[in-house]
Amino acid sequence: MASRPLTFVVGTGRCGSTALSEVLRLHPHVLSLSELMASLEPGALPEGPLSGEEFWEILASPPVFANRLIREGFGLPEHTYPGLGGRFSAEGAEGSGIPAVALTTLPHLSDDPDALFDALRPVLGARPRGPVGDHHRALFDALAERFDSRAVVERSGFSLRLVPRLREVFPEARFVHLYRDGADCALSMSRHPGFRMIQLMREGGDVPGELAALMSDESAEVKPLLTRPVPVSAFGRLWSDTVVEGMAYLDALPAGLVLPLSYEALLDAPDAELTRLAAHLGVEPLSGWLAGARVLLDGGRRGSAERLPPAELAALRESCRAGARALGV
């Protein structure tokens, strides 16, 4: 069992979870792990035992396609490492690039992610063979000790689909379900390269074949696929399907294990909602933390979908209907 309370913040992505990670990072007793599981996907939680070196390879291997997107100017906004001037580069030779754990997770914790990367290798690489959950707990503990944290919170975008596996690997963990108005969330998805990729994978016709070629052939052009017109209602359906699937997973968990958290409520009443969150995480709602959070939380993007043309907004709201019904909003 983990020595510190462990919580996963799950959601559809583009639901305010990156902002929540920034808020959690302000708390002196919380280890805020941003995009760890997402950065390591699809191999974040493999079946079967691993050696320490094999686990380190999961953390340290550069994701080929993510590095290619960065090179070609379509890097995800969550990928903050490239702007820090570290020793890794997406421009490196084949087989090199920015390690998965360094794309977002380590820069979120430190202004010197390279030093943090180097400090973790001997600790994790030397571990005996064991379940992947034990290796992750060792990573959590090493970072928590380094930053004097009393609770661990991992937050990745598009993570509702991971709930069953997270529950299996980390039976001691609690969950926070962060959700946002479907239309606003879908509109944000439509402007995000990662979600445009996800939507492409859902489409029929020639698109999946073009996408497979894009991922395997450096000569295939990224820009035409990622900039092609896609109705925003398609992202409404993506949001809705993700919510419906995710709510089924969350509803199957024991009562009290999941804290529902509305992004809009967080903006409207940050002190009350963060106090509720702190109790769920097992930390105190420190007054300085609450004050800092109020500065970070920006309500300027709320209601962004309302600025769409009426017909487009109506189609978007209709595409979100099933997800809104599943949320009970």
C-alpha positions as CSV (number, residue, x, y, z in Angstrom):
1,M,0.0,0.0,0.0
2,A,1.2,3.5,-0.7
3,S,2.5,5.4,2.3
4,R,0.7,8.6,1.2
5,P,-2.9,9.1,0.1
6,L,-3.1,8.7,-3.7
7,T,-5.8,10.3,-5.8
8,F,-6.4,10.4,-9.6
9,V,-8.2,13.4,-11.1
10,V,-10.0,12.0,-14.2
11,G,-12.0,13.7,-16.9
12,T,-12.6,14.1,-20.6
13,G,-9.7,16.5,-21.1
14,R,-10.2,20.2,-21.8
15,C,-12.3,20.3,-18.7
16,G,-10.1,22.6,-16.6
17,S,-7.9,19.8,-15.3
18,T,-4.6,21.5,-16.4
19,A,-5.7,24.5,-14.3
20,L,-6.5,22.2,-11.4
21,S,-3.0,20.7,-11.6
22,E,-1.6,24.2,-11.4
23,V,-3.7,24.9,-8.3
24,L,-2.7,21.6,-6.7
25,R,1.0,22.4,-7.3
26,L,0.6,25.5,-5.1
27,H,-0.3,23.4,-2.1
28,P,2.9,22.7,-0.1
29,H,1.7,19.2,1.0
30,V,0.5,17.9,-2.4
31,L,2.7,16.2,-5.0
32,S,0.9,17.3,-8.3
33,L,1.7,14.9,-11.1
34,S,0.5,16.4,-14.4
35,E,-0.1,14.2,-17.4
36,L,2.0,11.3,-16.1
37,M,-0.4,8.5,-17.3
38,A,-1.2,10.4,-20.6
39,S,2.5,10.9,-21.4
40,L,3.3,7.2,-20.9
41,E,0.3,5.9,-22.8
42,P,-0.3,3.4,-24.3
43,G,2.2,1.5,-22.1
44,A,1.7,3.3,-18.8
45,L,0.3,0.3,-16.9
46,P,1.4,-3.0,-18.6
47,E,0.3,-6.4,-17.4
48,G,2.8,-8.6,-15.7
49,P,5.9,-7.9,-13.6
50,L,8.7,-5.6,-14.7
51,S,12.3,-5.0,-13.7
52,G,13.3,-1.6,-12.5
53,E,15.1,-1.0,-15.8
54,E,12.1,-2.0,-17.8
55,F,10.0,0.5,-15.8
56,W,12.6,3.2,-16.3
57,E,12.4,2.6,-20.1
58,I,8.7,3.3,-19.9
59,L,9.4,6.7,-18.3
60,A,12.5,7.5,-20.3
61,S,11.7,6.4,-23.9
62,P,10.8,9.4,-26.1
63,P,7.4,9.0,-27.7
64,V,8.1,9.1,-31.4
65,F,4.9,10.7,-32.6
66,A,4.7,13.3,-29.8
67,N,8.3,14.4,-30.6
68,R,7.4,14.6,-34.3
69,L,4.4,16.8,-33.5
70,I,6.7,19.1,-31.5
71,R,9.2,19.3,-34.4
72,E,6.5,20.2,-36.9
73,G,4.9,22.9,-34.7
74,F,1.9,20.9,-33.5
75,G,3.1,20.1,-30.0
76,L,0.5,19.9,-27.3
77,P,0.2,23.0,-25.1
78,E,0.7,20.6,-22.1
79,H,4.2,19.7,-23.4
80,T,6.1,22.4,-21.5
81,Y,9.6,20.9,-21.7
82,P,10.6,22.3,-25.1
83,G,10.5,25.8,-23.8
84,L,12.9,25.2,-20.9
85,G,16.1,24.8,-22.9
86,G,16.9,21.4,-21.5
87,R,19.4,18.9,-22.9
88,F,16.7,16.8,-24.6
89,S,15.4,17.9,-28.0
90,A,12.6,16.8,-30.3
91,E,15.0,17.7,-33.1
92,G,17.4,14.9,-32.1
93,A,18.5,12.0,-34.3
94,E,16.2,9.0,-34.8
95,G,15.7,7.1,-31.5
96,S,16.4,10.2,-29.4
97,G,14.0,13.0,-28.4
98,I,12.3,14.2,-25.2
99,P,11.6,11.4,-22.7
100,A,7.9,10.7,-22.0
101,V,8.2,11.7,-18.3
102,A,10.0,14.9,-19.2
103,L,7.3,16.2,-21.6
104,T,5.0,17.6,-18.9
105,T,5.4,15.8,-15.6
106,L,8.9,16.8,-14.5
107,P,8.7,20.4,-15.8
108,H,5.5,20.8,-13.8
109,L,7.5,19.9,-10.7
110,S,10.8,21.6,-11.2
111,D,12.6,24.4,-13.2
112,D,15.4,21.9,-13.7
113,P,13.6,18.8,-15.0
114,D,16.9,17.3,-16.3
115,A,18.3,17.1,-12.8
116,L,15.1,15.5,-11.6
117,F,15.3,13.0,-14.4
118,D,18.9,12.1,-13.5
119,A,18.0,11.8,-9.8
120,L,15.2,9.3,-10.5
121,R,17.1,6.9,-12.7
122,P,19.3,5.2,-10.1
123,V,16.4,5.0,-7.6
124,L,13.9,3.4,-10.1
125,G,16.3,1.5,-12.4
126,A,17.7,-0.5,-9.5
127,R,14.3,-1.8,-8.3
128,P,13.7,-5.5,-8.2
129,R,11.2,-7.1,-10.6
130,G,7.6,-6.6,-9.5
131,P,4.1,-5.3,-10.5
132,V,4.0,-2.0,-12.4
133,G,1.9,-0.5,-9.6
134,D,4.7,-1.0,-7.1
135,H,7.2,0.8,-9.5
136,H,4.8,3.7,-9.9
137,R,4.4,3.9,-6.1
138,A,8.2,4.0,-5.8
139,L,8.2,6.9,-8.3
140,F,5.5,8.7,-6.3
141,D,7.3,8.1,-3.0
142,A,10.7,9.3,-4.4
143,L,9.1,12.5,-5.7
144,A,7.0,13.0,-2.6
145,E,10.1,12.7,-0.4
146,R,12.0,15.1,-2.6
147,F,9.2,17.8,-2.4
148,D,8.2,17.0,1.2
149,S,4.6,16.1,0.0
150,R,2.0,14.3,2.2
151,A,-0.4,13.4,-0.6
152,V,0.0,12.4,-4.2
153,V,-2.4,13.5,-7.0
154,E,-2.0,12.4,-10.6
155,R,-4.0,14.3,-13.3
156,S,-4.1,13.4,-17.0
157,G,-6.4,14.6,-19.7
158,F,-8.8,12.2,-21.4
159,S,-8.4,9.8,-18.4
160,L,-11.9,8.6,-17.8
161,R,-11.2,5.6,-20.0
162,L,-8.4,4.6,-17.7
163,V,-10.5,4.3,-14.5
164,P,-10.9,0.5,-14.6
165,R,-7.2,-0.1,-15.0
166,L,-6.3,2.5,-12.4
167,R,-8.6,0.9,-10.0
168,E,-7.1,-2.5,-10.7
169,V,-3.5,-1.4,-10.3
170,F,-4.1,1.1,-7.4
171,P,-6.9,-0.3,-5.3
172,E,-6.1,2.1,-2.5
173,A,-6.6,5.2,-4.7
174,R,-9.4,7.7,-4.6
175,F,-10.8,9.6,-7.6
176,V,-11.9,13.1,-8.4
177,H,-14.1,13.5,-11.5
178,L,-13.7,16.9,-12.9
179,Y,-16.3,17.9,-15.5
180,R,-17.2,21.0,-17.5
181,D,-20.0,22.2,-19.6
182,G,-20.1,19.9,-22.6
183,A,-20.3,22.6,-25.3
184,D,-17.4,24.6,-23.9
185,C,-15.4,21.5,-23.5
186,A,-16.0,20.2,-27.0
187,L,-15.2,23.6,-28.5
188,S,-11.9,23.5,-26.7
189,M,-11.2,20.0,-27.9
190,S,-11.8,21.2,-31.5
191,R,-8.9,23.6,-31.2
192,H,-6.4,21.1,-29.6
193,P,-4.1,19.0,-31.7
194,G,-4.3,16.0,-29.4
195,F,-8.1,15.9,-29.5
196,R,-8.1,16.4,-33.3
197,M,-6.0,13.3,-33.5
198,I,-8.4,11.4,-31.3
199,Q,-11.3,12.5,-33.4
200,L,-9.5,11.4,-36.6
201,M,-9.1,7.9,-35.1
202,R,-12.9,7.8,-34.7
203,E,-13.7,8.7,-38.3
204,G,-14.3,6.2,-41.1
205,G,-13.4,6.3,-44.7
206,D,-9.7,6.9,-45.6
207,V,-8.9,8.9,-42.5
208,P,-7.6,6.0,-40.3
209,G,-5.4,4.8,-43.1
210,E,-4.0,8.3,-43.6
211,L,-3.5,8.6,-39.9
212,A,-1.6,5.3,-39.7
213,A,0.6,6.5,-42.6
214,L,1.2,9.7,-40.7
215,M,2.4,7.9,-37.6
216,S,4.7,5.5,-39.5
217,D,6.0,7.6,-42.4
218,E,8.1,10.8,-41.7
219,S,7.4,11.9,-45.3
220,A,3.6,12.0,-44.7
221,E,2.4,15.6,-43.9
222,V,0.9,16.4,-40.5
223,K,-0.6,19.7,-41.3
224,P,-3.3,18.6,-43.8
225,L,-4.9,16.1,-41.4
226,L,-4.7,18.3,-38.3
227,T,-6.0,21.4,-40.0
228,R,-8.8,19.9,-42.0
229,P,-12.3,21.3,-41.3
230,V,-14.2,19.2,-38.7
231,P,-17.7,20.2,-37.4
232,V,-17.5,21.1,-33.8
233,S,-20.5,18.8,-33.2
234,A,-18.1,15.9,-33.9
235,F,-16.2,16.9,-30.8
236,G,-19.5,17.2,-28.9
237,R,-20.1,13.5,-29.7
238,L,-16.6,12.7,-28.6
239,W,-17.2,14.5,-25.3
240,S,-20.6,12.9,-24.9
241,D,-19.3,9.3,-25.6
242,T,-16.4,9.8,-23.3
243,V,-18.7,11.0,-20.4
244,V,-21.2,8.2,-20.9
245,E,-18.5,5.5,-20.9
246,G,-16.7,7.2,-18.0
247,M,-19.7,7.6,-15.8
248,A,-20.4,3.9,-16.1
249,Y,-16.9,3.2,-14.8
250,L,-17.2,5.7,-11.9
251,D,-20.7,4.5,-10.9
252,A,-19.3,1.0,-10.5
253,L,-16.9,2.2,-7.8
254,P,-17.7,2.0,-4.0
255,A,-19.6,4.9,-2.6
256,G,-17.5,7.7,-1.3
257,L,-14.5,6.9,-3.5
258,V,-15.2,9.5,-6.1
259,L,-15.6,13.2,-5.6
260,P,-17.5,14.9,-8.4
261,L,-16.1,18.4,-9.1
262,S,-17.7,20.9,-11.5
263,Y,-15.2,23.3,-13.2
264,E,-17.9,26.0,-13.2
265,A,-18.5,25.5,-9.5
266,L,-14.8,25.7,-8.9
267,L,-14.8,29.1,-10.7
268,D,-17.9,30.4,-8.9
269,A,-16.9,29.2,-5.3
270,P,-13.2,28.3,-5.3
271,D,-12.8,28.4,-1.5
272,A,-15.8,26.1,-0.8
273,E,-15.0,23.7,-3.7
274,L,-11.2,23.5,-2.9
275,T,-12.0,22.9,0.8
276,R,-14.1,20.0,-0.2
277,L,-11.4,18.8,-2.5
278,A,-8.7,19.1,0.1
279,A,-10.7,16.9,2.5
280,H,-11.0,14.2,-0.2
281,L,-7.2,14.4,-0.9
282,G,-6.3,14.2,2.8
283,V,-4.7,17.6,3.2
284,E,-5.7,20.9,4.9
285,P,-7.3,23.8,2.9
286,L,-4.5,26.2,3.8
287,S,-5.5,29.9,3.6
288,G,-2.4,30.8,1.5
289,W,-3.2,28.0,-0.9
290,L,-6.8,29.2,-1.3
291,A,-5.7,32.7,-1.9
292,G,-3.2,31.6,-4.6
293,A,-5.8,29.4,-6.2
294,R,-8.2,32.3,-6.6
295,V,-5.6,34.2,-8.6
296,L,-5.0,31.2,-10.9
297,L,-8.5,30.2,-11.7
298,D,-9.7,32.2,-14.7
299,G,-13.3,32.2,-15.6
300,G,-12.7,34.0,-18.9
301,R,-13.2,30.9,-21.0
302,R,-16.5,30.0,-19.5
303,G,-19.4,30.2,-21.9
304,S,-17.1,30.3,-25.0
305,A,-19.5,28.1,-27.0
306,E,-22.2,30.7,-26.6
307,R,-20.4,32.9,-29.1
308,L,-20.8,30.3,-31.9
309,P,-23.4,31.0,-34.6
310,P,-26.9,29.9,-33.4
311,A,-27.3,26.9,-35.7
312,E,-23.8,25.6,-34.9
313,L,-24.4,26.0,-31.2
314,A,-27.7,24.2,-31.5
315,A,-26.0,21.3,-33.3
316,L,-23.2,21.2,-30.7
317,R,-25.7,21.2,-27.7
318,E,-27.6,18.4,-29.4
319,S,-24.4,16.3,-29.8
320,C,-23.6,16.8,-26.1
321,R,-27.1,15.8,-24.9
322,A,-26.3,12.2,-23.9
323,G,-23.3,13.2,-21.9
324,A,-25.1,16.0,-20.1
325,R,-27.9,13.5,-19.2
326,A,-25.3,11.0,-17.9
327,L,-23.9,13.8,-15.7
328,G,-27.3,14.9,-14.6
329,V,-26.8,18.5,-15.7
